[in-house]
Amino acid sequence: MDTCTVPPDLFEAEHRALLAAQATYDSCSAAAPDRCHQALGRLLTAYERLLRETRRLVRRSDRAELEMTQLNHQLQELTRQLEYRATHDSLTGIFNRAAIIDLVNRHFVNQDLALIVLDIDHFKRVNDSFGHPVGDRVIVGVVDCLQRVVPATASIGRVGGEEFTVLLPGLSAEAAEQVAQAVRQAIEVHAFDLPDGSGITASFGVSWFPAGGRFDDAYNLADEALYQAKRNGRNQVARALGPTVILAAT
Ligand SMILES: Nc1nc2c(ncn2[C@@H]2O[C@H](COP(=O)(O)OP(=O)(O)OP(=O)(O)O)[C@@H](O)[C@H]2O)c(=O)[nH]1
């Protein structure tokens, strides 16, 4: 089927009037060329030029409108890309630190929030032993584990080099701790394919803070718990209970 549609002629009526006038002019010309006939001839020439020029201007304006629409689409796409880059981590595609801080503070306006902070154990060893690109692959692998295990309502962010935050709206501290345990186990058994065959583990801090809090409140609590998990031997989850930290059995 022909998908090309011919645009309607804006000046169809004028075109028909021109043809009729042309026919009258032609039928009179041979018989009696008088002043009226000459005037009609001049009018026809001027009218033809007017129609031709107007059509040209309309075509030019259509092209300009098309270009403007295309530029507008490009601008929208660039805005979307800029917005994405400003809020996402380029290596993993998850939220970056600024976006996570913003999300947490917006949740806290009217919601309680459970937060997990996790940090890859002895990550410096991975970089030092196998190089930065292998370290990057490990970071991506950890994010894969997170994305497979956390609930669909969670938001995941990279808040530091090898440190991640998971927002768990609507979850209690205990439920968030279970999610952290599930992620810990997923990382522990994940095949990171390191050259020496060794595995990767991570340590976790969990906090819960009522509505009205700020990012720093929830993050500092979870970070303190994470610190305890590291001090206690790594590859484990610790939950903050206000200022008190509970180390969970692994
Ligand atoms: N490959 C890679 N490494 C990074 C990136 N960002 C930070 N790092 C590295 O992460 C390592 C963090 O090391 P440390 O803070 O000493 O912690 P760690 O070795 O994980 O030890 P613990 O946290 O105490 O278990 C450093 O070697 C950084 O260079 C990154 O984007 N890619």
Ligand as a Chemical Component Dictionary entry (heavy atoms), coordinates in Angstrom:
data_LIG
# 
_chem_comp.id                   LIG 
_chem_comp.type                 NON-POLYMER 
_chem_comp.pdbx_formal_charge   0 
_chem_comp.three_letter_code    LIG 
# 
loop_
_chem_comp_atom.comp_id 
_chem_comp_atom.atom_id 
_chem_comp_atom.alt_atom_id 
_chem_comp_atom.type_symbol 
_chem_comp_atom.charge 
_chem_comp_atom.model_Cartn_x 
_chem_comp_atom.model_Cartn_y 
_chem_comp_atom.model_Cartn_z 
_chem_comp_atom.pdbx_ordinal 
LIG N1  N1  N 0 38.064 -1.009 40.869 1  
LIG C1  C1  C 0 37.581 0.022  41.563 2  
LIG N2  N2  N 0 38.057 0.254  42.788 3  
LIG C2  C2  C 0 37.562 1.286  43.502 4  
LIG C3  C3  C 0 36.566 2.129  42.988 5  
LIG N3  N3  N 0 36.286 3.052  43.936 6  
LIG C4  C4  C 0 37.063 2.801  45.001 7  
LIG N4  N4  N 0 37.855 1.717  44.762 8  
LIG C5  C5  C 0 38.837 1.092  45.608 9  
LIG O1  O1  O 0 38.203 0.524  46.729 10 
LIG C6  C6  C 0 39.215 0.250  47.721 11 
LIG C7  C7  C 0 38.636 0.530  49.090 12 
LIG O2  O2  O 0 39.555 0.056  49.981 13 
LIG P1  P1  P 0 39.440 0.256  51.544 14 
LIG O3  O3  O 0 38.598 1.476  51.849 15 
LIG O4  O4  O 0 40.829 0.234  52.108 16 
LIG O5  O5  O 0 38.613 -0.940 52.048 17 
LIG P2  P2  P 0 38.737 -2.509 51.831 18 
LIG O6  O6  O 0 40.018 -2.936 51.238 19 
LIG O7  O7  O 0 37.492 -2.911 51.084 20 
LIG O8  O8  O 0 38.685 -3.059 53.283 21 
LIG P3  P3  P 0 37.460 -3.173 54.266 22 
LIG O9  O9  O 0 36.377 -2.241 53.777 23 
LIG O10 O10 O 0 38.000 -2.775 55.602 24 
LIG O11 O11 O 0 37.034 -4.594 54.251 25 
LIG C8  C8  C 0 40.395 1.141  47.356 26 
LIG O12 O12 O 0 41.436 0.319  46.861 27 
LIG C9  C9  C 0 39.865 2.024  46.217 28 
LIG O13 O13 O 0 40.855 2.340  45.266 29 
LIG C10 C10 C 0 36.091 1.870  41.667 30 
LIG O14 O14 O 0 35.216 2.538  41.128 31 
LIG N5  N5  N 0 36.611 0.814  41.005 32 
# 
loop_
_chem_comp_bond.comp_id 
_chem_comp_bond.atom_id_1 
_chem_comp_bond.atom_id_2 
_chem_comp_bond.value_order 
_chem_comp_bond.pdbx_ordinal 
LIG N1  C1  SING 1  
LIG C1  N2  DOUB 2  
LIG C1  N5  SING 3  
LIG N2  C2  SING 4  
LIG C2  C3  DOUB 5  
LIG C2  N4  SING 6  
LIG C3  N3  SING 7  
LIG C3  C10 SING 8  
LIG N3  C4  DOUB 9  
LIG C4  N4  SING 10 
LIG N4  C5  SING 11 
LIG C5  O1  SING 12 
LIG C5  C9  SING 13 
LIG O1  C6  SING 14 
LIG C6  C7  SING 15 
LIG C6  C8  SING 16 
LIG C7  O2  SING 17 
LIG O2  P1  SING 18 
LIG P1  O3  DOUB 19 
LIG P1  O4  SING 20 
LIG P1  O5  SING 21 
LIG O5  P2  SING 22 
LIG P2  O6  DOUB 23 
LIG P2  O7  SING 24 
LIG P2  O8  SING 25 
LIG O8  P3  SING 26 
LIG P3  O9  DOUB 27 
LIG P3  O10 SING 28 
LIG P3  O11 SING 29 
LIG C8  O12 SING 30 
LIG C8  C9  SING 31 
LIG C9  O13 SING 32 
LIG C10 O14 DOUB 33 
LIG C10 N5  SING 34 
# 
